[in-house]
Amino acid sequence: MTVKAIFYGILSEWVGEKEAEFELPEGATYGWLLKEIGLRFGKIMPEMLWDRLKNDFSAPVLALSSNGRINSEESPLDENEVVTFMLKVGGG
């Protein structure tokens, strides 16, 4: 199944692309998508963004799907899902 990842703001600069498509097996989860992001972009992302050992974002990154916020690596993904990634920023 095809899943598209969209990277907003500074994330797109750190990843090197604004969006990318991934071919995942049927029934894939958010954790599977993270694994594929790590394989494709992990070596070029700065340590402050990507934890190479955990294969996950080390910075506070918000992941949103068409079903809302993704809170778990076990969250299922659907065919043609679009997952948007944004760096959480504090303000005041």
QUIVENBEL-V953867 format. One record per backbone hydrogen bond with DSSP energy under -1.0 kcal/mol. NH is the residue of the N-H (numbers start at 1). CO is the residue of the C=O. If there is no record, write none. Layout:
NH|CO, NH|CO
This chain:
3|22, 4|81, 5|20, 6|83, 7|18, 8|85, 11|8, 12|9, 14|10, 15|11, 16|12, 20|5, 22|3, 24|1, 28|25, 30|75, 31|73, 33|29, 34|30, 35|31, 36|32, 37|33, 38|34, 39|35, 40|36, 41|37, 42|38, 44|41, 45|41, 49|46, 50|46, 51|56, 55|51, 56|51, 58|49, 59|49, 61|59, 62|86, 64|84, 65|68, 68|65, 70|63, 75|72, 77|28, 80|2, 81|78, 83|4, 84|64, 85|6, 86|62, 88|60
